[in-house]
Amino acid sequence: MEIYRTIKEETSVSQTIERSKFIAHVRSVESREEAEEFIAQIRAEYRDATHNVPAMVLGDQAQIQWASDDGEPQGTSGAPMLQLMMGEGLTNLIIVVTRYFGGIKLGTGGLVRAYSSSARMAIDAAGICSVCSVCRLTIVVEYTFLDRITKMASEDLSRSGSFMVAGTDYGEKVTMILMCQEEDEEQVRSALANLTSGTLKVIDERKLRCKV
């Protein structure tokens, strides 16, 4: 089940517009504190820049939306970046666009386009993904069921739910780590119980979030 959309990975891109250099950094974050640490990091790294413009969206429902123009004319830099993220339905990410002024004024419209396009380039380079809720089951089974469970994991189980084998430990019995979508958990449990005639044991269950 998709919880929200965000970026796949941290990245940075740059472009030059009318001799001004724009460097966009984007990172996936989980809290405002983490976002502010990233902003401080970029400002320290580019302390000689003319502007370091940040924009962030946080929360599963994008509850927190914040941006700063960092000295650029009001509404020409941070706000367009924020609108871009919201328009893409993204959350839990921070973008900071650094500008080294090149001597040519871009005007209001030019600044909006420059910051928006820089943020757009960073998002495209980072890639967009979904964050989903998954269930991790650690089970113990007899060796006689190992091949059958492995085969089941590779099949399209539209009726019984789909899962993947994330790890296997070979001891007196086989310990397997299985991953499935949260909504498929009960179907997967039922299918495995039928396959093993009710002999498997679930020794650990955890709800996790992962990017897909």
C-alpha positions in Angstrom: 0.0 0.0 0.0 1.5 3.3 -1.1 1.9 5.8 1.8 3.4 8.7 -0.1 5.7 9.6 -3.1 9.2 10.9 -2.7 12.6 10.8 -4.5 14.6 7.6 -4.9 18.1 9.0 -4.0 20.0 12.1 -3.0 21.6 13.9 -5.9 22.7 17.3 -7.3 22.6 18.9 -10.7 23.8 22.3 -12.1 23.1 24.6 -14.9 24.2 28.1 -16.0 21.7 30.7 -17.0 22.8 34.1 -18.2 26.2 33.6 -16.5 24.6 32.7 -13.1 25.3 29.2 -11.9 22.5 27.3 -10.2 23.3 24.1 -8.2 20.4 22.1 -7.0 20.7 19.5 -4.2 17.8 17.2 -3.3 17.6 14.7 -0.4 14.9 12.5 1.1 14.3 13.4 4.8 12.0 12.1 7.6 11.9 15.2 9.8 12.3 19.0 9.9 15.4 18.6 12.0 17.0 16.4 9.3 15.9 18.9 6.6 17.4 21.8 8.5 20.7 19.9 9.0 20.9 19.5 5.3 20.2 23.2 4.7 23.0 24.1 7.1 25.3 21.6 5.4 24.7 23.2 2.0 25.1 26.7 3.3 28.4 25.8 4.9 29.6 24.1 1.8 28.6 27.0 -0.5 29.1 29.9 2.0 30.5 32.1 -0.8 27.4 31.7 -2.9 25.0 34.6 -3.5 21.9 32.6 -2.4 21.1 29.2 -1.0 17.4 28.8 -1.5 15.6 26.0 0.4 12.2 24.4 0.1 10.8 21.4 1.9 7.7 19.3 2.1 7.2 16.9 5.1 4.7 14.4 6.5 2.8 11.5 5.0 0.0 13.9 4.0 2.5 16.8 3.2 1.4 18.6 6.4 4.5 20.7 6.5 5.4 23.0 3.6 8.1 25.6 3.9 10.4 27.7 1.7 12.6 30.7 1.9 13.8 33.1 -0.9 17.1 33.7 1.0 17.4 37.2 -0.3 16.0 36.8 -3.8 12.9 38.9 -4.6 9.8 37.6 -2.7 8.1 34.7 -4.3 10.6 34.2 -7.1 12.6 31.2 -5.8 11.6 29.2 -2.8 7.8 29.4 -3.5 8.1 28.1 -7.2 10.2 25.1 -5.9 7.6 24.3 -3.3 4.8 24.5 -5.9 6.7 22.1 -8.1 7.1 19.5 -5.3 3.4 19.8 -4.3 2.4 19.6 -8.0 4.3 16.3 -8.3 2.6 15.0 -5.1 6.0 14.6 -3.4 6.7 14.8 0.3 9.5 14.1 2.8 12.2 15.8 0.7 14.3 19.0 0.8 15.7 20.9 -2.1 18.3 23.6 -1.8 19.2 25.6 -4.9 22.5 27.5 -4.7 23.1 30.5 -7.0 26.3 32.2 -7.9 25.3 35.5 -9.5 26.8 36.1 -12.9 26.3 39.8 -13.3 23.1 39.7 -15.4 19.8 40.2 -13.7 17.2 37.7 -14.7 14.0 39.6 -13.7 11.1 38.1 -11.8 10.0 35.7 -14.5 13.5 34.6 -15.2 14.2 33.8 -11.6 11.0 31.8 -11.3 12.0 29.8 -14.3 15.6 29.4 -13.2 14.8 28.1 -9.8 11.9 25.9 -11.0 13.9 24.3 -13.7 16.9 23.7 -11.4 14.6 21.9 -8.9 12.9 20.0 -11.8 16.3 18.8 -13.0 17.2 17.6 -9.5 14.0 15.7 -9.0 14.3 14.1 -12.5 17.9 13.1 -11.7 16.9 11.7 -8.3 13.9 9.7 -9.7 10.5 9.5 -8.1 9.3 6.4 -6.2 6.6 5.3 -3.8 7.1 4.6 -0.1 5.0 1.5 0.8 4.1 -0.3 4.0 5.4 -3.8 3.9 5.4 -6.8 6.3 8.5 -8.7 7.1 7.9 -12.2 8.4 10.6 -14.4 9.8 9.5 -18.1 9.6 11.0 -21.4 10.6 10.2 -24.5 8.5 11.4 -28.0 7.7 13.9 -28.4 4.9 11.3 -30.4 2.9 9.4 -27.1 2.3 12.3 -24.9 1.3 12.1 -25.5 -2.5 8.3 -25.2 -2.5 8.3 -21.9 -0.6 11.1 -20.6 -2.9 9.1 -21.6 -6.0 5.9 -20.0 -4.6 7.8 -16.7 -4.0 8.6 -16.6 -7.8 5.0 -17.2 -8.9 2.2 -14.8 -9.6 0.0 -15.4 -6.6 -3.0 -13.3 -7.4 -5.2 -15.2 -5.1 -2.9 -16.0 -2.2 -0.8 -12.7 -2.2 2.7 -12.2 -3.4 5.9 -12.2 -1.4 9.7 -12.4 -1.8 12.4 -14.3 0.1 14.7 -11.6 1.6 17.0 -14.0 3.5 17.6 -17.7 4.3 19.5 -19.2 7.2 20.3 -22.9 7.3 20.4 -24.4 10.7 18.6 -27.4 12.2 15.6 -26.1 10.4 15.4 -23.4 7.7 14.8 -19.8 8.9 13.5 -17.6 6.1 12.8 -13.8 6.0 9.8 -13.1 3.8 8.6 -9.7 2.6 5.1 -8.9 1.3 2.8 -5.9 0.9 0.9 -5.3 4.2 -2.4 -5.9 2.5 -1.2 -9.3 1.4 0.0 -10.5 4.8 -3.1 -12.6 5.7 -3.2 -14.3 2.3 0.5 -15.1 2.4 0.2 -16.5 5.9 -2.7 -18.7 4.8 -1.0 -19.9 1.7 2.2 -20.8 3.6 0.2 -22.6 6.3 -1.6 -24.7 3.7 1.7 -25.4 1.9 3.4 -26.6 5.1 0.3 -28.3 6.6 0.4 -25.8 9.4 3.9 -26.7 10.6 5.7 -23.4 9.9 6.3 -21.0 12.8 6.4 -17.3 12.6 9.0 -16.1 15.0 9.1 -12.4 14.2 6.8 -10.0 12.4 7.6 -6.3 11.6 5.9 -3.5 9.7 8.4 -1.6 7.6 8.4 1.2 5.1 10.4 0.8 1.9 10.9 2.6 -1.4 9.6 0.8 -4.5 
